Amino acid sequence: MAVKTDIVGLLIYVAIVAHLAAAAALALRRDRFGWSAYGAGFALAATAFVARWVRVQHVPLQSLFEVFLCLGMVMGPVSLLCRRLLGVGGEAADCVIASVVLFAAGFVFESRPQPLPSILQSGLFLPHVAAYMAAYMILAKAGVQAFKALGVGGRSQPAAVVAPEVGAYRVVNLGFPLLTLGLVLGALWGKRAWGDWWNWDPKELWSLATWLIYAGYLHFRRAFGRRYPRVGPALVLAGAAGIVITLLWVNLAGTFAGLHSYAK
């Protein structure tokens, strides 16, 4: 366990507490306090991200510590966007997800600053990674909706939000274009960096596999969703598993050494 005692770490720990308080309040339908705590958690995570940026003097998206800090920060805007734009609820679960990824940043991954490798000093670095970070948290929310659609944690929905299966579909439609953008920007970056659009790197392969799962889900849901209502949510969960493999297993397992081995 890698406990952080600097200002970034302390901000992360307080942000975890704020998100957990928000999750409890929202689950108990104490919406006013819940949203206030959620906003405070986002502000704390965003402040930690900015402080990290100031310290390392480059966009803090290089290591898994920095990536998970960013993911925890992104969840709040994702919740608000999905509620306002798509009518999809589940903010209490979103707060739990944010707490989990911030816990990983605060206690699991090392935060020692590292010089930015020359391969990452590209104008495509920020948009490529940012597109994936936003897509991953949006699709994590879709995964929660898919769980509910399968009857896991099935609690009555407020009248203002859509049914979980519809919610999962709407959220995937929001996240899939960002997932596609991340994949395309990665190919452009690969062409500049290594001279090829595609290098069959393990992370590239798992990213493509994940993209194909979500693409298959969208096609299946349009063609057969009403006939097989449980298959679609299962595909959404398979896509979420692909994200976990891409983000964690490929980076941490020694069997997957490749061109993205700097992202640890």
PARODO-109589 format. One record per residue (C-alpha): residue number from 1; residue in three letters; x, y, z. Coordinates in steps of 0.05 Angstrom, whole numbers. Example, Ala and Ser with C-alpha at 12.3 -4.5 7.8 and 13.67 -1.06 7.14 Angstrom:
REM residues 2
<pt seq="1" type="ala" east="246" north="-90" up="156"/>
<pt seq="2" type="ser" east="273" north="-21" up="143"/>
This chain:
REM residues 264
<pt seq="1" type="met" east="0" north="0" up="0"/>
<pt seq="2" type="ala" east="29" north="67" up="-22"/>
<pt seq="3" type="val" east="3" north="120" up="26"/>
<pt seq="4" type="lys" east="14" north="192" up="2"/>
<pt seq="5" type="thr" east="30" north="247" up="52"/>
<pt seq="6" type="asp" east="37" north="305" up="3"/>
<pt seq="7" type="ile" east="-17" north="355" up="-13"/>
<pt seq="8" type="val" east="-40" north="315" up="-74"/>
<pt seq="9" type="gly" east="-49" north="253" up="-32"/>
<pt seq="10" type="leu" east="-86" north="289" up="24"/>
<pt seq="11" type="leu" east="-134" north="320" up="-27"/>
<pt seq="12" type="ile" east="-147" north="251" up="-56"/>
<pt seq="13" type="tyr" east="-163" north="222" up="12"/>
<pt seq="14" type="val" east="-212" north="278" up="29"/>
<pt seq="15" type="ala" east="-243" north="270" up="-41"/>
<pt seq="16" type="ile" east="-254" north="196" up="-26"/>
<pt seq="17" type="val" east="-291" north="213" up="38"/>
<pt seq="18" type="ala" east="-333" north="266" up="2"/>
<pt seq="19" type="his" east="-353" north="216" up="-52"/>
<pt seq="20" type="leu" east="-371" north="163" up="-1"/>
<pt seq="21" type="ala" east="-413" north="213" up="37"/>
<pt seq="22" type="ala" east="-447" north="233" up="-28"/>
<pt seq="23" type="ala" east="-461" north="160" up="-45"/>
<pt seq="24" type="ala" east="-494" north="148" up="22"/>
<pt seq="25" type="ala" east="-535" north="212" up="19"/>
<pt seq="26" type="leu" east="-558" north="199" up="-53"/>
<pt seq="27" type="ala" east="-576" north="127" up="-37"/>
<pt seq="28" type="leu" east="-619" north="153" up="21"/>
<pt seq="29" type="arg" east="-651" north="205" up="-26"/>
<pt seq="30" type="arg" east="-618" north="263" up="11"/>
<pt seq="31" type="asp" east="-606" north="295" up="-56"/>
<pt seq="32" type="arg" east="-587" north="365" up="-34"/>
<pt seq="33" type="phe" east="-531" north="342" up="12"/>
<pt seq="34" type="gly" east="-512" north="287" up="-35"/>
<pt seq="35" type="trp" east="-501" north="332" up="-95"/>
<pt seq="36" type="ser" east="-464" north="382" up="-51"/>
<pt seq="37" type="ala" east="-417" north="328" up="-26"/>
<pt seq="38" type="tyr" east="-410" north="302" up="-98"/>
<pt seq="39" type="gly" east="-391" north="372" up="-121"/>
<pt seq="40" type="ala" east="-341" north="378" up="-64"/>
<pt seq="41" type="gly" east="-310" north="311" up="-83"/>
<pt seq="42" type="phe" east="-303" north="333" up="-155"/>
<pt seq="43" type="ala" east="-271" north="399" up="-134"/>
<pt seq="44" type="leu" east="-222" north="364" up="-88"/>
<pt seq="45" type="ala" east="-202" north="314" up="-142"/>
<pt seq="46" type="ala" east="-195" north="369" up="-194"/>
<pt seq="47" type="thr" east="-151" north="409" up="-146"/>
<pt seq="48" type="ala" east="-108" north="348" up="-135"/>
<pt seq="49" type="phe" east="-102" north="338" up="-210"/>
<pt seq="50" type="val" east="-81" north="411" up="-220"/>
<pt seq="51" type="ala" east="-31" north="407" up="-162"/>
<pt seq="52" type="arg" east="-1" north="345" up="-193"/>
<pt seq="53" type="trp" east="4" north="381" up="-260"/>
<pt seq="54" type="val" east="41" north="439" up="-227"/>
<pt seq="55" type="arg" east="88" north="391" up="-192"/>
<pt seq="56" type="val" east="108" north="348" up="-252"/>
<pt seq="57" type="gln" east="106" north="405" up="-303"/>
<pt seq="58" type="his" east="70" north="365" up="-356"/>
<pt seq="59" type="val" east="0" north="337" up="-367"/>
<pt seq="60" type="pro" east="-8" north="286" up="-310"/>
<pt seq="61" type="leu" east="-32" north="227" up="-351"/>
<pt seq="62" type="gln" east="31" north="186" up="-355"/>
<pt seq="63" type="ser" east="28" north="137" up="-297"/>
<pt seq="64" type="leu" east="-29" north="95" up="-271"/>
<pt seq="65" type="phe" east="-30" north="140" up="-209"/>
<pt seq="66" type="glu" east="-43" north="200" up="-253"/>
<pt seq="67" type="val" east="-93" north="163" up="-298"/>
<pt seq="68" type="phe" east="-134" north="140" up="-239"/>
<pt seq="69" type="leu" east="-133" north="209" up="-208"/>
<pt seq="70" type="cys" east="-160" north="236" up="-274"/>
<pt seq="71" type="leu" east="-213" north="181" up="-277"/>
<pt seq="72" type="gly" east="-238" north="199" up="-207"/>
<pt seq="73" type="met" east="-243" north="272" up="-227"/>
<pt seq="74" type="val" east="-281" north="257" up="-291"/>
<pt seq="75" type="met" east="-337" north="217" up="-259"/>
<pt seq="76" type="gly" east="-373" north="278" up="-230"/>
<pt seq="77" type="pro" east="-383" north="314" up="-297"/>
<pt seq="78" type="val" east="-403" north="248" up="-329"/>
<pt seq="79" type="ser" east="-458" north="238" up="-277"/>
<pt seq="80" type="leu" east="-484" north="309" up="-287"/>
<pt seq="81" type="leu" east="-482" north="303" up="-363"/>
<pt seq="82" type="cys" east="-518" north="236" up="-363"/>
<pt seq="83" type="arg" east="-572" north="261" up="-316"/>
<pt seq="84" type="arg" east="-585" north="327" up="-353"/>
<pt seq="85" type="leu" east="-575" north="304" up="-425"/>
<pt seq="86" type="leu" east="-597" north="231" up="-424"/>
<pt seq="87" type="gly" east="-643" north="226" up="-363"/>
<pt seq="88" type="val" east="-600" north="170" up="-334"/>
<pt seq="89" type="gly" east="-593" north="167" up="-258"/>
<pt seq="90" type="gly" east="-551" north="122" up="-213"/>
<pt seq="91" type="glu" east="-508" north="177" up="-183"/>
<pt seq="92" type="ala" east="-498" north="139" up="-118"/>
<pt seq="93" type="ala" east="-464" north="83" up="-157"/>
<pt seq="94" type="asp" east="-424" north="135" up="-195"/>
<pt seq="95" type="cys" east="-397" north="162" up="-129"/>
<pt seq="96" type="val" east="-376" north="92" up="-109"/>
<pt seq="97" type="ile" east="-339" north="83" up="-175"/>
<pt seq="98" type="ala" east="-304" north="150" up="-164"/>
<pt seq="99" type="ser" east="-285" north="128" up="-94"/>
<pt seq="100" type="val" east="-256" north="63" up="-119"/>
<pt seq="101" type="val" east="-213" north="93" up="-173"/>
<pt seq="102" type="leu" east="-190" north="149" up="-125"/>
<pt seq="103" type="phe" east="-173" north="95" up="-74"/>
<pt seq="104" type="ala" east="-129" north="62" up="-125"/>
<pt seq="105" type="ala" east="-94" north="128" up="-138"/>
<pt seq="106" type="gly" east="-87" north="143" up="-64"/>
<pt seq="107" type="phe" east="-66" north="76" up="-37"/>
<pt seq="108" type="val" east="-45" north="28" up="-93"/>
<pt seq="109" type="phe" east="-3" north="62" up="-146"/>
<pt seq="110" type="glu" east="63" north="98" up="-135"/>
<pt seq="111" type="ser" east="62" north="173" up="-144"/>
<pt seq="112" type="arg" east="136" north="186" up="-154"/>
<pt seq="113" type="pro" east="144" north="238" up="-210"/>
<pt seq="114" type="gln" east="177" north="213" up="-273"/>
<pt seq="115" type="pro" east="205" north="252" up="-333"/>
<pt seq="116" type="leu" east="158" north="250" up="-392"/>
<pt seq="117" type="pro" east="185" north="202" up="-445"/>
<pt seq="118" type="ser" east="198" north="233" up="-513"/>
<pt seq="119" type="ile" east="144" north="188" up="-544"/>
<pt seq="120" type="leu" east="92" north="224" up="-501"/>
<pt seq="121" type="gln" east="115" north="293" up="-519"/>
<pt seq="122" type="ser" east="66" north="298" up="-576"/>
<pt seq="123" type="gly" east="7" north="343" up="-591"/>
<pt seq="124" type="leu" east="-36" north="280" up="-595"/>
<pt seq="125" type="phe" east="-19" north="257" up="-525"/>
<pt seq="126" type="leu" east="-72" north="298" up="-488"/>
<pt seq="127" type="pro" east="-131" north="289" up="-536"/>
<pt seq="128" type="his" east="-117" north="214" up="-545"/>
<pt seq="129" type="val" east="-114" north="200" up="-470"/>
<pt seq="130" type="ala" east="-170" north="249" up="-452"/>
<pt seq="131" type="ala" east="-217" north="217" up="-502"/>
<pt seq="132" type="tyr" east="-204" north="149" up="-471"/>
<pt seq="133" type="met" east="-211" north="175" up="-399"/>
<pt seq="134" type="ala" east="-279" north="205" up="-414"/>
<pt seq="135" type="ala" east="-301" north="143" up="-452"/>
<pt seq="136" type="tyr" east="-280" north="96" up="-397"/>
<pt seq="137" type="met" east="-319" north="132" up="-343"/>
<pt seq="138" type="ile" east="-380" north="140" up="-387"/>
<pt seq="139" type="leu" east="-379" north="66" up="-404"/>
<pt seq="140" type="ala" east="-368" north="48" up="-330"/>
<pt seq="141" type="lys" east="-434" north="83" up="-317"/>
<pt seq="142" type="ala" east="-465" north="43" up="-373"/>
<pt seq="143" type="gly" east="-439" north="-20" up="-338"/>
<pt seq="144" type="val" east="-477" north="-1" up="-275"/>
<pt seq="145" type="gln" east="-540" north="9" up="-315"/>
<pt seq="146" type="ala" east="-529" north="-59" up="-348"/>
<pt seq="147" type="phe" east="-523" north="-92" up="-279"/>
<pt seq="148" type="lys" east="-589" north="-62" up="-260"/>
<pt seq="149" type="ala" east="-621" north="-84" up="-325"/>
<pt seq="150" type="leu" east="-600" north="-155" up="-308"/>
<pt seq="151" type="gly" east="-634" north="-149" up="-241"/>
<pt seq="152" type="val" east="-572" north="-139" up="-198"/>
<pt seq="153" type="gly" east="-584" north="-86" up="-146"/>
<pt seq="154" type="gly" east="-652" north="-73" up="-176"/>
<pt seq="155" type="arg" east="-682" north="-17" up="-135"/>
<pt seq="156" type="ser" east="-741" north="25" up="-155"/>
<pt seq="157" type="gln" east="-722" north="81" up="-202"/>
<pt seq="158" type="pro" east="-742" north="154" up="-191"/>
<pt seq="159" type="ala" east="-794" north="177" up="-240"/>
<pt seq="160" type="ala" east="-746" north="227" up="-270"/>
<pt seq="161" type="val" east="-698" north="174" up="-298"/>
<pt seq="162" type="val" east="-703" north="122" up="-353"/>
<pt seq="163" type="ala" east="-704" north="47" up="-344"/>
<pt seq="164" type="pro" east="-635" north="15" up="-334"/>
<pt seq="165" type="glu" east="-634" north="-22" up="-402"/>
<pt seq="166" type="val" east="-651" north="43" up="-438"/>
<pt seq="167" type="gly" east="-602" north="80" up="-395"/>
<pt seq="168" type="ala" east="-546" north="32" up="-413"/>
<pt seq="169" type="tyr" east="-561" north="41" up="-487"/>
<pt seq="170" type="arg" east="-562" north="116" up="-483"/>
<pt seq="171" type="val" east="-498" north="120" up="-443"/>
<pt seq="172" type="val" east="-461" north="72" up="-491"/>
<pt seq="173" type="asn" east="-484" north="117" up="-549"/>
<pt seq="174" type="leu" east="-451" north="175" up="-512"/>
<pt seq="175" type="gly" east="-386" north="139" up="-496"/>
<pt seq="176" type="phe" east="-375" north="99" up="-560"/>
<pt seq="177" type="pro" east="-357" north="159" up="-604"/>
<pt seq="178" type="leu" east="-304" north="179" up="-552"/>
<pt seq="179" type="leu" east="-278" north="108" up="-551"/>
<pt seq="180" type="thr" east="-274" north="111" up="-627"/>
<pt seq="181" type="leu" east="-239" north="179" up="-624"/>
<pt seq="182" type="gly" east="-187" north="151" up="-576"/>
<pt seq="183" type="leu" east="-173" north="93" up="-622"/>
<pt seq="184" type="val" east="-167" north="137" up="-684"/>
<pt seq="185" type="leu" east="-121" north="187" up="-649"/>
<pt seq="186" type="gly" east="-79" north="129" up="-625"/>
<pt seq="187" type="ala" east="-70" north="105" up="-697"/>
<pt seq="188" type="leu" east="-50" north="175" up="-719"/>
<pt seq="189" type="trp" east="-1" north="179" up="-662"/>
<pt seq="190" type="gly" east="27" north="111" up="-678"/>
<pt seq="191" type="lys" east="39" north="132" up="-750"/>
<pt seq="192" type="arg" east="79" north="192" up="-726"/>
<pt seq="193" type="ala" east="117" north="156" up="-671"/>
<pt seq="194" type="trp" east="131" north="87" up="-701"/>
<pt seq="195" type="gly" east="117" north="96" up="-775"/>
<pt seq="196" type="asp" east="56" north="50" up="-776"/>
<pt seq="197" type="trp" east="-18" north="60" up="-764"/>
<pt seq="198" type="trp" east="-21" north="-6" up="-725"/>
<pt seq="199" type="asn" east="32" north="-46" up="-689"/>
<pt seq="200" type="trp" east="-6" north="-105" up="-659"/>
<pt seq="201" type="asp" east="15" north="-82" up="-590"/>
<pt seq="202" type="pro" east="-23" north="-117" up="-533"/>
<pt seq="203" type="lys" east="-56" north="-53" up="-510"/>
<pt seq="204" type="glu" east="-76" north="-36" up="-582"/>
<pt seq="205" type="leu" east="-106" north="-106" up="-590"/>
<pt seq="206" type="trp" east="-146" north="-102" up="-526"/>
<pt seq="207" type="ser" east="-169" north="-31" up="-543"/>
<pt seq="208" type="leu" east="-194" north="-57" up="-610"/>
<pt seq="209" type="ala" east="-227" north="-117" up="-578"/>
<pt seq="210" type="thr" east="-263" north="-72" up="-529"/>
<pt seq="211" type="trp" east="-286" north="-26" up="-586"/>
<pt seq="212" type="leu" east="-312" north="-86" up="-625"/>
<pt seq="213" type="ile" east="-352" north="-110" up="-565"/>
<pt seq="214" type="tyr" east="-387" north="-43" up="-558"/>
<pt seq="215" type="ala" east="-397" north="-38" up="-633"/>
<pt seq="216" type="gly" east="-428" north="-107" up="-632"/>
<pt seq="217" type="tyr" east="-473" north="-87" up="-575"/>
<pt seq="218" type="leu" east="-500" north="-26" up="-611"/>
<pt seq="219" type="his" east="-515" north="-67" up="-674"/>
<pt seq="220" type="phe" east="-546" north="-124" up="-634"/>
<pt seq="221" type="arg" east="-589" north="-78" up="-592"/>
<pt seq="222" type="arg" east="-617" north="-44" up="-654"/>
<pt seq="223" type="ala" east="-631" north="-110" up="-690"/>
<pt seq="224" type="phe" east="-650" north="-158" up="-634"/>
<pt seq="225" type="gly" east="-654" north="-119" up="-569"/>
<pt seq="226" type="arg" east="-728" north="-128" up="-558"/>
<pt seq="227" type="arg" east="-726" north="-202" up="-573"/>
<pt seq="228" type="tyr" east="-666" north="-217" up="-527"/>
<pt seq="229" type="pro" east="-668" north="-162" up="-474"/>
<pt seq="230" type="arg" east="-615" north="-194" up="-429"/>
<pt seq="231" type="val" east="-561" north="-204" up="-482"/>
<pt seq="232" type="gly" east="-549" north="-130" up="-493"/>
<pt seq="233" type="pro" east="-533" north="-114" up="-420"/>
<pt seq="234" type="ala" east="-487" north="-175" up="-418"/>
<pt seq="235" type="leu" east="-449" north="-147" up="-477"/>
<pt seq="236" type="val" east="-443" north="-80" up="-442"/>
<pt seq="237" type="leu" east="-412" north="-116" up="-382"/>
<pt seq="238" type="ala" east="-365" north="-154" up="-428"/>
<pt seq="239" type="gly" east="-343" north="-86" up="-456"/>
<pt seq="240" type="ala" east="-330" north="-61" up="-385"/>
<pt seq="241" type="ala" east="-287" north="-123" up="-372"/>
<pt seq="242" type="gly" east="-248" north="-106" up="-435"/>
<pt seq="243" type="ile" east="-235" north="-36" up="-408"/>
<pt seq="244" type="val" east="-209" north="-65" up="-342"/>
<pt seq="245" type="ile" east="-162" north="-112" up="-381"/>
<pt seq="246" type="thr" east="-138" north="-55" up="-426"/>
<pt seq="247" type="leu" east="-128" north="-7" up="-369"/>
<pt seq="248" type="leu" east="-99" north="-52" up="-315"/>
<pt seq="249" type="trp" east="-80" north="-123" up="-335"/>
<pt seq="250" type="val" east="-43" north="-103" up="-399"/>
<pt seq="251" type="asn" east="-3" north="-51" up="-359"/>
<pt seq="252" type="leu" east="11" north="-93" up="-297"/>
<pt seq="253" type="ala" east="19" north="-164" up="-322"/>
<pt seq="254" type="gly" east="90" north="-180" up="-343"/>
<pt seq="255" type="thr" east="66" north="-224" up="-400"/>
<pt seq="256" type="phe" east="40" north="-162" up="-438"/>
<pt seq="257" type="ala" east="104" north="-123" up="-450"/>
<pt seq="258" type="gly" east="95" north="-77" up="-510"/>
<pt seq="259" type="leu" east="101" north="-7" up="-537"/>
<pt seq="260" type="his" east="56" north="20" up="-482"/>
<pt seq="261" type="ser" east="100" north="-7" up="-425"/>
<pt seq="262" type="tyr" east="115" north="64" up="-401"/>
<pt seq="263" type="ala" east="43" north="71" up="-375"/>
<pt seq="264" type="lys" east="55" north="39" up="-307"/>
